[in-house]
Amino acid sequence: MIHIFLKICGMALVMASAVLTGRQIACGYRKRLLELDALRRCMMILNNEIAYSSSALAECFEAASARCIDKEISEMFADMSRLVSQAQGERASDIWDSCVNRHEGSLHLTDTDIAELYNFGKSLGYLNAQMQTDSIRLYMSVLETQISDAAAHVDNQCRAAKTLSIACGAFVCIILI
């Protein structure tokens, strides 16, 4: 009797963990979409700061960080601002690479998204203001494409993650029987 009760409790725990895992994966897909949108907004702010206020790069990143709606993206931009203001002879692109590298673990972005972030950083700091804003606009168009692709597929990905996690949990429960 106790043996059957333990099996039932084990199956309930397996199913609960499977459902929660599916929900966590689905939340990651939705979070990616929000982070891409926050990144696009920060780039818009960065573009406007460079184009219209002629501020230093550190101040531009600080302004973008202050107005960012996503905590992880805001921290990345604040870190970039701090590192650029403390830099002595380092290139802004190298600082960007180290900053993205430090924060990519806390972001829900895909490898392609991260690669585009690194690619954007290659043009930081050494171009004139017009070329810098053109580079930012180019990256914003890439972000727009990534956002529209993510928005088109997020519901299907979330549904698939939840369904597959429940199916895996049911499979493990069958094995436990």
Contacts in CASP RR format, 6 or more apart in sequence:
PFRMAT RR
TARGET T0000
AUTHOR 0000-0000-0000
METHOD contacts of the structure
MODEL  1
MIHIFLKICGMALVMASAVLTGRQIACGYRKRLLELDALRRCMMILNNEI
AYSSSALAECFEAASARCIDKEISEMFADMSRLVSQAQGERASDIWDSCV
NRHEGSLHLTDTDIAELYNFGKSLGYLNAQMQTDSIRLYMSVLETQISDA
AAHVDNQCRAAKTLSIACGAFVCIILI
7 176 0 8 1.000
7 177 0 8 1.000
10 176 0 8 1.000
11 173 0 8 1.000
11 176 0 8 1.000
11 177 0 8 1.000
14 169 0 8 1.000
14 172 0 8 1.000
14 173 0 8 1.000
14 176 0 8 1.000
15 166 0 8 1.000
15 169 0 8 1.000
15 170 0 8 1.000
15 173 0 8 1.000
17 169 0 8 1.000
18 165 0 8 1.000
18 166 0 8 1.000
18 168 0 8 1.000
18 169 0 8 1.000
18 170 0 8 1.000
18 172 0 8 1.000
19 162 0 8 1.000
19 165 0 8 1.000
19 166 0 8 1.000
21 165 0 8 1.000
22 161 0 8 1.000
22 162 0 8 1.000
22 164 0 8 1.000
22 165 0 8 1.000
22 166 0 8 1.000
23 162 0 8 1.000
23 165 0 8 1.000
25 161 0 8 1.000
25 162 0 8 1.000
25 165 0 8 1.000
26 157 0 8 1.000
26 158 0 8 1.000
26 159 0 8 1.000
26 161 0 8 1.000
26 162 0 8 1.000
28 108 0 8 1.000
29 108 0 8 1.000
29 150 0 8 1.000
29 154 0 8 1.000
29 157 0 8 1.000
29 158 0 8 1.000
29 161 0 8 1.000
30 154 0 8 1.000
30 158 0 8 1.000
31 108 0 8 1.000
32 108 0 8 1.000
32 109 0 8 1.000
32 110 0 8 1.000
32 113 0 8 1.000
32 150 0 8 1.000
33 147 0 8 1.000
33 150 0 8 1.000
33 151 0 8 1.000
33 154 0 8 1.000
34 70 0 8 1.000
35 70 0 8 1.000
35 72 0 8 1.000
35 73 0 8 1.000
35 107 0 8 1.000
35 108 0 8 1.000
35 109 0 8 1.000
36 109 0 8 1.000
36 113 0 8 1.000
36 143 0 8 1.000
36 146 0 8 1.000
36 147 0 8 1.000
36 150 0 8 1.000
37 147 0 8 1.000
38 68 0 8 1.000
38 69 0 8 1.000
38 70 0 8 1.000
38 73 0 8 1.000
38 74 0 8 1.000
39 70 0 8 1.000
39 73 0 8 1.000
39 117 0 8 1.000
39 143 0 8 1.000
40 140 0 8 1.000
40 143 0 8 1.000
40 144 0 8 1.000
40 147 0 8 1.000
41 67 0 8 1.000
41 68 0 8 1.000
41 69 0 8 1.000
42 64 0 8 1.000
42 65 0 8 1.000
42 67 0 8 1.000
42 68 0 8 1.000
42 73 0 8 1.000
42 74 0 8 1.000
42 77 0 8 1.000
43 64 0 8 1.000
43 136 0 8 1.000
43 139 0 8 1.000
43 140 0 8 1.000
43 143 0 8 1.000
44 140 0 8 1.000
45 63 0 8 1.000
45 64 0 8 1.000
45 67 0 8 1.000
45 68 0 8 1.000
46 60 0 8 1.000
46 61 0 8 1.000
46 63 0 8 1.000
46 64 0 8 1.000
46 136 0 8 1.000
47 133 0 8 1.000
47 136 0 8 1.000
47 137 0 8 1.000
47 140 0 8 1.000
49 55 0 8 1.000
49 59 0 8 1.000
49 60 0 8 1.000
49 63 0 8 1.000
49 64 0 8 1.000
50 57 0 8 1.000
50 60 0 8 1.000
50 129 0 8 1.000
50 132 0 8 1.000
50 133 0 8 1.000
50 136 0 8 1.000
51 129 0 8 1.000
51 133 0 8 1.000
53 59 0 8 1.000
53 60 0 8 1.000
53 63 0 8 1.000
54 129 0 8 1.000
55 63 0 8 1.000
57 84 0 8 1.000
57 92 0 8 1.000
57 124 0 8 1.000
57 125 0 8 1.000
58 81 0 8 1.000
58 82 0 8 1.000
58 84 0 8 1.000
58 85 0 8 1.000
59 81 0 8 1.000
61 77 0 8 1.000
61 78 0 8 1.000
61 80 0 8 1.000
61 81 0 8 1.000
61 84 0 8 1.000
62 77 0 8 1.000
62 78 0 8 1.000
62 81 0 8 1.000
64 77 0 8 1.000
65 74 0 8 1.000
65 75 0 8 1.000
65 77 0 8 1.000
65 78 0 8 1.000
65 80 0 8 1.000
65 81 0 8 1.000
66 74 0 8 1.000
68 74 0 8 1.000
68 77 0 8 1.000
72 103 0 8 1.000
72 106 0 8 1.000
72 107 0 8 1.000
73 107 0 8 1.000
75 103 0 8 1.000
75 106 0 8 1.000
76 99 0 8 1.000
76 100 0 8 1.000
76 103 0 8 1.000
76 107 0 8 1.000
79 99 0 8 1.000
79 102 0 8 1.000
79 103 0 8 1.000
80 95 0 8 1.000
80 96 0 8 1.000
80 99 0 8 1.000
83 95 0 8 1.000
83 98 0 8 1.000
83 99 0 8 1.000
84 92 0 8 1.000
84 95 0 8 1.000
87 95 0 8 1.000
91 125 0 8 1.000
91 126 0 8 1.000
92 121 0 8 1.000
92 124 0 8 1.000
92 125 0 8 1.000
92 126 0 8 1.000
93 121 0 8 1.000
93 122 0 8 1.000
93 123 0 8 1.000
93 124 0 8 1.000
93 125 0 8 1.000
93 126 0 8 1.000
95 124 0 8 1.000
96 118 0 8 1.000
96 120 0 8 1.000
96 121 0 8 1.000
96 124 0 8 1.000
97 118 0 8 1.000
97 121 0 8 1.000
100 114 0 8 1.000
100 117 0 8 1.000
100 118 0 8 1.000
100 121 0 8 1.000
104 114 0 8 1.000
104 117 0 8 1.000
107 114 0 8 1.000
109 117 0 8 1.000
112 146 0 8 1.000
113 146 0 8 1.000
116 139 0 8 1.000
116 142 0 8 1.000
116 143 0 8 1.000
116 146 0 8 1.000
119 139 0 8 1.000
120 135 0 8 1.000
120 136 0 8 1.000
120 139 0 8 1.000
123 131 0 8 1.000
123 132 0 8 1.000
123 135 0 8 1.000
124 132 0 8 1.000
125 132 0 8 1.000
127 135 0 8 1.000
END
